[in-house]
Amino acid sequence: MSLYRDKLISVEEALSKVQSGHTIVVGLAAAEPRDFLGALHSIAHRLKDVTVTTCLPMLDAPYFADIRYKSSFTMAGWFYTAAMRQAHKNGNITFIPNHLHLAARKRLAHVRPNIYIGNASLPDKHGYVSLGVSNVYEKRMLEAAELVMLEINPNVPRTHGDLEVHMRDIDYLLQTDYPLPEIPDAPPNDKDLAIGRLIASHIEDGDCIQLGIGGIPNAVAASLGEKRNLSIHTEMFTTGMMKLMQQGVVTNDKKTLHRGKAVCCFALGTRELYEFIDDNPAVWVLDGAYVNDPAVIGQNDNQVSINTTLEVDLTGQCCSESIGPLQYSGTGGQTDTAVGAQRAKNGRSFIALYSTAFVTNPLTKVKEEISKIVSMLKPGAIVSLSRNDVDFVVTEYGVVALRGTTVRERARRLIEIAHPKFRAQLRQEAAALGFLAEE
């Protein structure tokens, strides 16, 4: 323990290591260093042009949320959250386009971090800490950084996989004790449940599943209670997946890759989830460059990928991360997992969305219902999943298969699962664009 004590420093001492022009990389979501980031703005007066690279940040920290610090700090994000969307207007937040399995490699090809800081578990008797809830890019960035600091937190689970780090490879340790951020296990709404049941009807006993984030994937998990011998190879390990393991629905016994193990690269959910993965050899948290590699995903027979999108056009292009040109979330692993699943023997990929949304008309200021299946994406919309890579598309009105279909067939099928009130309009627009023959 002398090595541990020798490396301990205060938050103030950790902040003193930050210099103008530095690039800092921090842990993803529940792995972020909350004490460090919560105090980072306190040294803004002596800093210029510090870049903090993040992904799915959970803390609404002043260093990026408060416009007073914009000249000191820029946030470069791989995936936006509500706090980032709100603060984007400040002018010091920018997005890093990426496929998640290449996020670390491509960023490192551009810039090496001066500092890596995240959180980690208490050290074991051998001097190793676990990076706990995320290994999307964390260990790669830690190994590349000039200076490594970790917030040691007794609430961080010790997880299995390839995310152990010996204290000799850490420059400084900060002793902390904050609860990890949680995503409540919110009950799905009627649309979520309808979509969840539709997708569940296409999942077979013995399939290996990947679920994205949000109400629809949660509803899918809740609809799988009658399935048997499911397996997990996923980017994000969720509370719904934990429940399927506890119920015996997920056994991982039929996997062709890492049999007996639920594989992920990060976990985010409830406190119960963090307790479940703590020292649980049935859950492996592996390097995101490996977990999300389509070539690796495709080695799982019967792999099923389930993700959501914001808008899909009649040719199958999926805009999953922006509203027009405005960044809303991120590509994340959507293309990784969709393409990977389709490489697998008997693999399938599902993209789900509500058929409509209510948006405020900028002229009338009145909320109007619009179709989320559209003839053309909004100007400036970001295509997260190419039409070349789309497979099944699902709304509360049904499931359609687009793999190998023509543009004409796609337009017809997607109109079939659009909200009934918009189908005639979509047919007219499709004909005007040449997707359908005029009738």
N, C-alpha and C positions, 0 to 999 in steps of 0.2 A: 504493500500500500504506500510505501515511501515514494514510488514513482508517481502515483496518483496525487499525493500531497504536493510534490515538487512542481507539478504542472498546473495546480489550481491558481486561477486569477479571478478578480472581480469583473463585473460587467464594465465598470469604468476603465479598468486596465485593458480589457478586450477592445473597447472603443478607441483607446489610444493607439492601437495598431493600424487603424484606418487612416489612409493618407489621400490627398487629392489625386484624382486620376485613377484610383484603384478600381478594379473589377472584383466584386464580391459575388459569390454564388451561395445561395442558401437552400436548405432542404425544402422538399415539396410538401404542401398541405400540412398534415399533422406533424411532419418532421421539421418544420421551420423553427428557428431559434427565437422564441417569442421574447425572452428577456432582452436579448441583443437588439432585435429589430424594434422593440417597443421604446428603446432608449436612443436609437441611432440619430434621431433628429436633434438630440441635445448637443451634438458636436458639429451641427451644420455651419455654425459661424466660422469654423476654421477650414472648411472643405469646399472644393469645387470639383464638379464633373466626376462624381463617384457613381458607378453603375452597379446596381444590385440586380442580379439575375435570379428570377423566381419562376415558380410554376404552381398554379392553383393556390395562391396565398390565402390563408384563412384569417390572418390578423389585419385589421384596418389600421395600419401603423401610420403615425404622423409623418414619417419621412417621405412618404409618397402621397398621402391623403391631404396634407396641408400644403397649399400653394406657396406658403412662405419659404418652403425648403426646395423649391424646384431648381434653383441654380446650383444647389449642392448635390442633389441626388436625381438620377434617372433610374426608373425601374424598367428592365427589359424582361418581358414575360413570355414563357412558352404556352401559358394557358391563362385566360382572363377569369376573374371572379367578379362578383357584384361590386366589391370595393374598388377594383381596378376600373370597372366600367364607369363608376361614379366619378373617380378621380382623373379619368383620361383627359377631361377638359382642361386640367391644369397644365398640360403640355409636356410633362416629363415622364410619360408612360408610353412604351412602344412594344410592339409584338414581334416575336421571333418566329417566322414561319417554320414549321417543322412537321415531320412524321416522328412520333415520340421515340421510336426505337433508334433513330439517328440523331436525336436532339443533342446528346452530350458530344458525340463524335464531331458533328458539324460545328457546334459552338467552339469546341476546342481547336478545330482547324482554323478558326477565326481569331480567337483570343484565349489566352491562358489566364485563369483566375489568380489574382493576388492573394485572395483569402477565400477559403471555404469554411462555412459555419452552418451547422445543423444541430439537431439534438440526438441523443443516444441513451442507451440503457446504462445502468450501473455496471462497472467492470466485474467480470467473474474472477475466480481465484487464480486464473491463468493470465490475467491482465488484459483480457479482450472485452471490448464493448460491442454492442450490437446497434446498428443504425435503425433497428426497430421497425418503423412503419413505412419506410420507403427506400428503395434501391433503384429508382427509375434512372437517375443519373448521378446520385450522391457519391457512391464510392469512386466512380471514374473522376469526378470533379475533385474529390478529396485527394486522390492520388496525383492529380495534375497541379494542384494549388501550391503556391509558394509558402503559404501559411495555413495551418489547419487548426481550427478551434471547434470544440464540441460542447454543447450544453448537456451536462450529465443530469438525467432526470429519472427519479425512481418510478415515474408513471409511464415511461417508455417501455413497451414490452421487449423482452429478449426473444427475437424471432430467429428461426432457422433459415439457412440458405447460404448465400455468399456475401453477406453484408457485415461480417465481423471485422473489427479493426483493433489492432493492438495499441495499447497506450503509447508505446515507443514511437508510433507513427503519427501521433497527435502532438502538436506543439503546445497547446494550452487547453485546459479544461475549466468550465464554469459550472459551479454547483447550483442547480435550479430545482424547483419543485412545483411546477404548474400542471394543471390537468390538461390532457390533450384535447384539442378541439373536436367536437362531435357533430355529426350530421344526424339529426333525429330520424328515426325510422317512421316517417310520416305515412299515414294510410293513403293508398292509391284512390284516385277519384274514379268515376264511372267509365270515363274514356280510357284511363290507364288499365282498368280491369278488363275492358272489352279487348283492347289490344293485347294485353297479357295473355288472355285466354286463346286468342287467335294464334299467337306465336307458340304458346305451349302445345297447341294441337299439332304443331309441326316438329316438336321435339320428341325423340324416340328414346326408349330405355337404352342406356349405355352411351348416350351422347356425351360429348365433352363441351362445356359451355363457357362462353365469355359474355359478361354483361357490362354495359356502360354505366354511366351515372345518371340518376334522375328517377322520376316517378314511373315511367314506363318500364325500364329495366327492373325496378323494385316490384312492379306488378307481375312481370314475367316470373321472377323468383317465387312470388307468392302463389303462382298458378301451377307450380311444378310438384306439388305435394304428392301426387299420385304416381310420379315417375320412379323408376328404379335404376340403381347403379349408374347414376350420372357422375361425371368427372368435371374438374375445373382446371382450365388453363386460361387465365384472364389477366388483363392489365391491373384492374382494381379489384381487391377483395372487399366485399361488402357485408353488411349485417345480414342481408337476405341470403347470401351464400353461407354464412355461418349457420343460420337456422336450418338450411338444407342439409348441412353436414350433421348437425345435432339431431335432425329427424331421421337420419339414415338414408335420405334420398340421394345425397352425394356420398359415394364411397371411394371414388377414384380407383376402383378395382379393375375397370375395363380400359384404362388408359394405355395407349401405345408408347407414350413418352412420359417418363417419371411416374410410373405406376405407383399408386398408393399415396401420392402427394398432390395436394391442391397447390398449383403454381400461380404466383402473381408477382408484380413488381412494386406494388404499394397497397396499403390498406387504409381505408377511411370509413368511419361509421360511428357506432355508439361505443360507450365505455365497455359494454358487454363484449363487443367485438375485440377490443384491444386486450381484454382479459382472456378471450378465447385463443388468440394467436400467441399469447405469451408462453414461451417454452413448449410450443405445440409442434412436435415433429411431423404432423400431418399437413402442415402449411409451410411452404417454402417461399421466401421472398428473394427473388433472383434479379440479376442485372436486367434493367429494362431493355438494353440493346439485344439481349438474348430472348427474353420473354416475348417481346413484341415483334421480333423478326418474323416476317411472313414465312420464311423458309423453315423456321422452327415451329411456328404455329401449325403449318401444314403437315407436320409429322404426327399430329394427333388425329387418328382416324375419327370420323364422325364429329369433327369440330364444328360448333355452331357459334357464330358471332352475332350479337344483338346490340345495336346502337341506335341512337336517335338523331334526327335532323330537324332543322328549322323550316326548310323549304325545299321542295323538289320540283324540277321542271318536267315537262312532258317527254323529254328525251332521257330522263333518268339522272341528270346532274343534281347532286345533293349539296345544298348550302347548309352546313351544320354549325358554323361558327361566327357568322356575321349577320347583321341586319343591314342590307345594302353594303356600303363600305365600312360600316361601324363594327369594329371587332367586339364580339359578344362573349366568346369562350375560346376555343382553339381546335385545331385538327385533332390533337391528342393522338390516340391510337386507332382512330376510326379506320383509316386506310390500311394500317398495319393489320388489324384484326379481320377486316372484311376480306382483304386479299388473301391473308393467311388461311382463313377458314375455307375459302374456295379452292385452295391448293390441296386441301386434305381429301382423303378418300371419304366419299359420302359427306363432304363438308358443305355447309350452307351459311349464308350471311343474310341477316335481316336488318333493314333500316326502317324505323318506326317513327311516325309523327301523327299528331292530331290532324284531322282533315281541315280544321279552320282555326283561326285565332282572332281575338278582338284587339284592334289597334285604334289609336286616337287619330282621327282625321286632322291633319295640321291646319286645315282651313276652317273647318266647322268646330273643332275641338270636341267632337262627339265620337264616342267609340263605335266602330263599325266592325262587322264580322267579315273577314276576308278568307279566301281559300289559301291553304298552304301548299296545295298542288297547283302549279301555275304554268302558263304557257311559256313564259320566260322568267328567269330569275330577276330580282330587282337589280337596277343598275349598280354596279360596283360590288355585287354579291361575290363572296369567296366560295369557290367550288372545293369542298372538303373531300368529297368522294366523287371521282370521275364517273361519268356515265358508262365508261368501259368496265368499271369495277363493281357496279351495282348488281345485286342478285334479287332478293325478295324485298318488296316495299309493302308496308303495312299501315293502314289507318284503322279507325274503329269500324270502317265499312268493309274491310276485307283484306286479303293478302293476294298480291300478284307477283308472278315470277317474271323477271326481265332478262334473265341470263340467256344470251344468244338471240334475243329478239330484235326485230327491226324497229326503227323509229316509229313507223306507223303502228306496229303492234304495241309498242310501249305507250304511245299516246292513248290508244284505245283502252288499254288495261288500267293505266293510271286514272283516267277519267272515271272508270268504273268504281274506284274506291275513293274518289273525291266526294265532298258533301253534295247531296242531290241538288241543292239549290244553285250550285255552280257548274254543274255538268254541261248544260246547254251552252253556256258562255264559253267554257273550255273547248267544246267541239268547234264552235265558230272560230275561236282564236287559233286552234290547231289547223283548221282548214286554211285560214288566211296565211299562216306561216308555211304551208305546204307539208305539214306533218300528216294530215289526213286529206283524202280526196274530198272536194266539195260535194255535198249531197243535194 
